[in-house]
Amino acid sequence: MESEKSPAEFFAENKNIAGFDNPGKCLYTTVRELVENALDSAESISELPVVEITIEEIVKSKFNSMIGLVDRERVDAELYDDFETAKAREKRLAKEARAQELQAKNAALGKKVKESAAPKGVKGRGEASFFRVTCKDNGRGMPHDDIPNMFGRVLSGTKYGLKQTRGKFGLGAKMALIWSKMSTGLPIEISSSMKSQNYVSFCRLDIDIHRNIPHIHLHEKRDNKDRWHGAEIQVVIEGNWTTYRVYSIIAFPIILLEFSLLFKHSKILHYMRQMAVITPYAQFLFKFVSDSPDKNVTIKFARRTDVMPPVPVETKHHPSSVDILLIKRLIAETSKTNLMQFLQHEFVNIGKSLAERLIGEMGPDFSPKMAVKSLTDQQIVRIHQLFRQAKFDDPSGDCLSPAGEYNLRLGIIKELHPDMVATYSGSAQVFEGHPFIVEAGVSLGGKDVKHGLNIFRFANRIPLLFEQGGDVVTRTALKRINWNTYKINQTQDKIGVFVSIVSTKIPFKGTGKEYIGDDISEIATAVKAAIKQCCIQLKSKIVKKMQAREQQERKRNLSKYIPDAANAVYDVLKEMAKSHASKKKRFAEKDVDILQKVANQLITKETLKEKLTEHVEKVDYEMALEYATQSGVSEEPREDIYLQSLDATSNFLDFHSTTFIFRLVQ
Ligand SMILES: Nc1ncnc2c1ncn2[C@@H]1O[C@H](COP(=O)(O)OP(=O)(O)OP(=O)(O)O)[C@@H](O)[C@H]1O
């Protein structure tokens, strides 16, 4: 018997496509999807995002009581997959303890800590943990009646226009709901309120996977006393939280180290940190809550700027970017009747005269007035072929919303505290009819940065954390940049490479859409150029720093010899003064003056030391001045200082000088 699969069923069976491959990834992807929806929502109403994410671990017994299942003790232990004999357990624990000790030692010595440091749980599928994930935002909210369909129907509605979006599949929260349905059977809870709405919509629903329709448990309006607007989504899923405070067990004293280890083990925290880099205008509060306090984490990623990139705007398709299916869809959905209007209105960069020329070129079967909906399959193929071969102006990048050089720089400084940073923002370019912009940052030094290359990749302003190896950014940074040329040591220095690509189409590779391939030469070239631009800026800073260091060293070396030199000169003067006193030798008038002062102790060793020190200082100052005038004071490395007001609504008054801006909060 033939049966048809609903889209929801299809994704339930192929959840790896949407990033739900294993419990760890499921928790990660759920958080990601909710955070990205929250940002989209706040940005869509130009509200500076405030996003709160809470992951609450629910132990199995608590979970069972939540669903009304009586917890049963294991009776027949050997029946279970994770059964371990007493001897095997002892062996494993000893091995783990040894590994931890070694780790602590290595970490204390500043050695690289292997990622596998987390103690592995015992083998078996029985390890399931449950998590309540809550994400609250201050965004647009959702219309009361639309909520069930927004969350409970996969692939609902077609997006007609084209624009830069954070999502990869248009599945996001729905996939999280399907996963909760599959792993815990619990519904999703949504609270939402739109601006100036006097009620909060509350909806508890799950999805009828077979019929691909929402199954509503409760949908009601509640009081909105606080005039809140935004959304709060809560879902309970099976997952895995892989952060272990390995060293807290053996009371390792350095908190900072613990923090960096935390980052090492948690993709979610990595993600949050990278999101904070690319979204410095948002405030994130991340909480992990469990029954064991040493596992709990609260991290606030503060907002550092009020400057938000513009909202990406919808654009029409570029003729060289469409395929046959898309042309058919555009024909089916267009409100235009004839071919001429269709070409002019449904694509960018086809004006009236170009439309006429194109139709002429299509052949005698085509005419400007012909009904567009009457085009045959063959005729559509002809149009497609012509679109592929004809020359069109490039699409403009105006519809794109890059992070902005200022924001990228701020983000890097606030999250990594590097010693040096350079950023660059390229102009819009095109691949296969899609505009794209590459922005880059390169930093040196900083907090929680390992030696060598640390690569941070962003696509449409979301961090990409998996499948780094094949990515165009990784490959370019590793293979096509000669770091030595820029006085950067590829293995010794702590190098941060940040590349953000925005486009109406990100050419992701792999089923998980976690990396951008290296095969699109336009993108590869732009990435290389952007990184190089940063390196060039850094090189001049590095050279200046080196010169400054040399100068300092010269001063230090000269100062080192001052006591000896003063002693030697003083001894000579003393001898001369003696000779003068005993009239053994005659001296010139002006020397006599000095020698008398030496004899009368008006010039001492100390005087000489003082004078020499003064001289070294003076020479050093003069050289520094000369150097600064030569290289231009304005080009001196300048560090930005940010003062954050306590009250975001305050008015500012800025004092501008050539070297700083002072902002007064009124
Ligand atoms: N926090 C939120 N605030 C307001 N609307 C939301 C929020 N989360 C989801 N939505 C609405 O629900 C819809 C469905 O969300 P979902 O994540 O399933 O798909 P998507 O956002 O369209 O796709 P993707 O997440 O892959 O970009 C969204 O398009 C949006 O309109």
The ligand as an SDF file (V2000), in Angstrom:
LIG
                    3D

 31 33  0  0  0  0  0  0  0  0999 V2000
   10.1850   34.6220   19.4600 N   0  0  0  0  0  0  0  0  0  0  0  0
    9.3260   34.8550   18.4760 C   0  0  0  0  0  0  0  0  0  0  0  0
    8.6840   36.0370   18.3830 N   0  0  0  0  0  0  0  0  0  0  0  0
    7.7890   36.2860   17.3990 C   0  0  0  0  0  0  0  0  0  0  0  0
    7.4850   35.3950   16.4380 N   0  0  0  0  0  0  0  0  0  0  0  0
    8.0860   34.1980   16.4710 C   0  0  0  0  0  0  0  0  0  0  0  0
    9.0290   33.8500   17.4800 C   0  0  0  0  0  0  0  0  0  0  0  0
    9.4470   32.5840   17.2550 N   0  0  0  0  0  0  0  0  0  0  0  0
    8.8180   32.1710   16.1520 C   0  0  0  0  0  0  0  0  0  0  0  0
    7.9980   33.1330   15.6750 N   0  0  0  0  0  0  0  0  0  0  0  0
    7.1200   33.0660   14.5030 C   0  0  0  0  0  0  0  0  0  0  0  0
    6.8820   31.7100   14.2190 O   0  0  0  0  0  0  0  0  0  0  0  0
    7.3050   31.3990   12.8980 C   0  0  0  0  0  0  0  0  0  0  0  0
    7.8400   30.0000   12.8390 C   0  0  0  0  0  0  0  0  0  0  0  0
    9.0860   29.9130   13.4710 O   0  0  0  0  0  0  0  0  0  0  0  0
   10.1260   28.8290   13.0360 P   0  0  0  0  0  0  0  0  0  0  0  0
   11.3520   28.9810   13.8110 O   0  0  0  0  0  0  0  0  0  0  0  0
    9.4610   27.5050   13.1030 O   0  0  0  0  0  0  0  0  0  0  0  0
   10.3590   29.1400   11.5150 O   0  0  0  0  0  0  0  0  0  0  0  0
   11.1540   30.3280   10.8490 P   0  0  0  0  0  0  0  0  0  0  0  0
   11.6220   31.3120   11.8770 O   0  0  0  0  0  0  0  0  0  0  0  0
   10.3020   30.8480    9.7690 O   0  0  0  0  0  0  0  0  0  0  0  0
   12.3830   29.5430   10.2660 O   0  0  0  0  0  0  0  0  0  0  0  0
   13.8720   29.5480   10.7850 P   0  0  0  0  0  0  0  0  0  0  0  0
   13.8450   29.4780   12.2700 O   0  0  0  0  0  0  0  0  0  0  0  0
   14.5330   28.3880   10.1660 O   0  0  0  0  0  0  0  0  0  0  0  0
   14.3370   30.8710   10.3060 O   0  0  0  0  0  0  0  0  0  0  0  0
    8.3160   32.4640   12.5390 C   0  0  0  0  0  0  0  0  0  0  0  0
    8.3770   32.6920   11.1680 O   0  0  0  0  0  0  0  0  0  0  0  0
    7.7870   33.6690   13.2910 C   0  0  0  0  0  0  0  0  0  0  0  0
    6.8060   34.3330   12.5430 O   0  0  0  0  0  0  0  0  0  0  0  0
  1  2  1  0
  2  3  1  0
  2  7  2  0
  3  4  2  0
  4  5  1  0
  5  6  2  0
  6  7  1  0
  6 10  1  0
  7  8  1  0
  8  9  2  0
  9 10  1  0
 10 11  1  0
 11 12  1  0
 11 30  1  0
 12 13  1  0
 13 14  1  0
 13 28  1  0
 14 15  1  0
 15 16  1  0
 16 17  2  0
 16 18  1  0
 16 19  1  0
 19 20  1  0
 20 21  2  0
 20 22  1  0
 20 23  1  0
 23 24  1  0
 24 25  2  0
 24 26  1  0
 24 27  1  0
 28 29  1  0
 28 30  1  0
 30 31  1  0
M  END
$$$$
